[in-house]
Amino acid sequence: MSSSTRRAAIYKLASAAYEMDLEVMSGVLQQSGDGRWLMGDKDLHAWLEKYQGEDLVIVLGSLTDDRTLEPRTCRTCGRDYVDLECPHCRANRLRLRGRA
């Protein structure tokens, strides 16, 4: 599987987080001249300060990571897939719920 597959999976994960109304930030990580960390034009310090004292999960995915995703075997149908979830089982779930 190509690095574009990994990139697509990262974007899908970010999209799922966004749909859950979670904070999602993307952009190039850089350090400003005064030592502050920026992602795109957003100050990470100010962004994280809003959550001080909270129990958080932070997920970072590099879009330039060229490792390939290893195929996984679905525990339900036994098919191999490279994605966040088995596309066959997802399609069946949607179909059975009347959303296909």
ZAMAR-841662 format. One line per 3 residues: number of its first residue (from 1); their letters; for each residue x, y, z of C-alpha. Coordinates in nm, 3 decimals, decimal comma, m for minus. Example, Ala and Ser with C-alpha at 12.3 -4.5 7.8 and 13.67 -1.06 7.14 Angstrom:
<recs>
1 = as = 1,230 m0,450 0,780  1,367 m0,106 0,714
</recs>
This chain:
<recs>
1 = mss = 0,000 0,000 0,000  0,129 0,343 m0,087  0,200 0,644 0,129
4 = str = m0,105 0,807 m0,031  m0,314 0,535 0,136  m0,162 0,632 0,473
7 = raa = m0,232 1,000 0,400  m0,594 0,919 0,310  m0,635 0,722 0,634
10 = iyk = m0,499 1,017 0,835  m0,744 1,253 0,666  m1,028 1,008 0,731
13 = las = m0,932 0,995 1,100  m0,925 1,376 1,115  m1,263 1,390 0,941
16 = aay = m1,413 1,148 1,194  m1,279 1,363 1,480  m1,421 1,676 1,316
19 = emd = m1,762 1,507 1,279  m1,753 1,436 1,655  m1,708 1,812 1,707
22 = lev = m1,353 1,763 1,836  m1,066 2,005 1,788  m0,879 1,928 1,468
25 = msg = m0,576 2,121 1,353  m0,359 2,069 1,048  m0,070 2,250 0,889
28 = vlq = 0,305 2,265 0,888  0,461 2,254 1,236  0,723 2,522 1,288
31 = qsg = 0,887 2,720 1,563  0,869 3,099 1,546  1,162 3,330 1,609
34 = dgr = 1,048 3,381 1,969  1,037 3,004 2,032  0,660 2,953 2,007
37 = wlm = 0,531 2,646 1,827  0,293 2,714 1,538  0,084 2,481 1,326
40 = gdk = 0,009 2,675 1,013  m0,074 3,018 1,156  m0,216 2,888 1,488
43 = dlh = m0,023 2,917 1,814  m0,010 2,571 1,972  0,061 2,712 2,318
46 = awl = m0,258 2,921 2,314  m0,456 2,631 2,166  m0,338 2,386 2,434
49 = eky = m0,377 2,640 2,715  m0,758 2,617 2,673  m0,739 2,254 2,786
52 = qge = m0,509 2,293 3,085  m0,602 2,044 3,356  m0,815 1,826 3,126
55 = dlv = m0,751 1,459 3,046  m0,675 1,459 2,671  m0,578 1,237 2,381
58 = ivl = m0,361 1,396 2,114  m0,305 1,215 1,785  m0,035 1,333 1,545
61 = gsl = m0,004 1,202 1,192  0,267 1,313 0,955  0,145 1,347 0,597
64 = tdd = 0,502 1,299 0,477  0,541 0,962 0,651  0,615 0,722 0,367
67 = rtl = 0,564 0,397 0,559  0,299 0,174 0,413  m0,005 0,064 0,608
70 = epr = m0,005 m0,303 0,690  m0,321 m0,488 0,589  m0,538 m0,597 0,880
73 = tcr = m0,782 m0,884 0,895  m1,141 m0,801 0,987  m1,250 m0,982 1,303
76 = tcg = m1,606 m1,002 1,170  m1,581 m1,113 0,807  m1,219 m1,225 0,783
79 = rdy = m1,134 m1,005 0,485  m0,806 m0,816 0,469  m0,827 m0,436 0,442
82 = vdl = m0,617 m0,122 0,472  m0,831 0,153 0,625  m0,970 0,260 0,959
85 = ecp = m1,240 m0,004 0,938  m1,336 m0,292 0,712  m1,503 m0,136 0,405
88 = hcr = m1,711 m0,451 0,340  m1,858 m0,458 0,691  m1,907 m0,080 0,688
91 = anr = m2,104 m0,102 0,362  m2,317 m0,383 0,507  m2,383 m0,187 0,828
94 = lrl = m2,494 0,116 0,627  m2,709 m0,099 0,400  m2,878 m0,273 0,694
97 = rgr = m2,945 0,062 0,859  m3,105 0,189 0,539  m2,834 0,445 0,457
100 = a = m2,690 0,287 0,143
</recs>
